[in-house]
């Protein structure tokens, strides 16, 4: 498992790539090329969850339920 500082560096690199439109991400001497923006967002979500778990906080999910009668 990576350390908190390594995960934060990875998240920062993913956020920069997402903002700039690049698919290649480099952090701590590693280089990864993603196939799509969706793949980068997925990796960003995983890294953010790992950071939250290591720092002792949890990401909150909100679920909204909507119902309507079938008129």
C-alpha positions as CSV (number, residue, x, y, z in Angstrom):
1,X,0.0,0.0,0.0
2,X,1.3,3.4,-0.9
3,X,1.8,6.1,1.7
4,X,-0.4,9.1,2.1
5,X,2.1,11.5,0.5
6,X,2.5,9.2,-2.5
7,X,-1.3,9.0,-2.9
8,X,-1.6,12.7,-2.7
9,X,1.1,13.2,-5.4
10,X,-0.7,10.7,-7.6
11,X,-4.1,12.5,-7.1
12,X,-2.5,15.8,-7.9
13,X,-1.0,14.4,-11.1
14,X,-4.4,12.9,-12.1
15,X,-6.1,16.2,-11.5
16,X,-3.6,18.1,-13.6
17,X,-3.9,15.6,-16.4
18,X,-7.7,15.8,-16.2
19,X,-7.6,19.7,-16.3
20,X,-5.1,19.8,-19.2
21,X,-6.6,17.1,-21.3
22,X,-3.5,14.9,-21.3
23,X,-3.8,11.1,-21.0
24,X,-0.3,10.5,-19.7
25,X,0.2,10.9,-16.0
26,X,3.7,11.0,-14.3
27,X,4.3,10.9,-10.6
28,X,7.2,9.8,-8.4
29,X,9.2,8.6,-11.4
30,X,6.2,6.5,-12.7
31,X,4.4,7.1,-15.9
32,X,0.9,5.8,-16.8
33,X,-1.0,6.4,-20.0
34,X,-4.8,6.2,-19.8
35,X,-7.1,5.4,-22.6
36,X,-9.9,7.9,-21.8
37,X,-11.0,10.6,-19.5
38,X,-13.4,8.2,-17.9
39,X,-10.4,6.0,-17.0
40,X,-8.6,9.0,-15.4
41,X,-11.7,9.9,-13.4
42,X,-12.0,6.3,-12.2
43,X,-8.4,6.2,-11.1
44,X,-8.9,9.6,-9.4
45,X,-11.9,8.2,-7.5
46,X,-9.9,5.1,-6.4
47,X,-7.0,7.3,-5.2
48,X,-9.3,9.7,-3.4
49,X,-11.0,6.7,-1.6
50,X,-7.6,5.4,-0.6
51,X,-6.5,8.8,0.8
52,X,-9.8,9.1,2.7
53,X,-9.3,5.6,4.2
54,X,-5.6,6.3,5.2
55,X,-6.5,9.7,6.7
56,X,-9.3,8.2,8.8
57,X,-12.2,10.0,7.1
58,X,-14.8,8.5,4.9
59,X,-16.3,9.9,1.7
60,X,-20.0,10.5,2.0
61,X,-22.3,9.3,-0.6
62,X,-25.7,11.0,-1.2
63,X,-28.5,9.1,-2.6
64,X,-31.6,10.9,-3.8
65,X,-34.8,9.0,-4.3
66,X,-37.6,10.4,-6.4
67,X,-41.0,8.9,-7.0
68,X,-43.9,10.0,-9.1
69,X,-47.3,8.5,-9.8
70,X,-47.8,7.2,-13.2
71,X,-50.3,9.7,-14.5
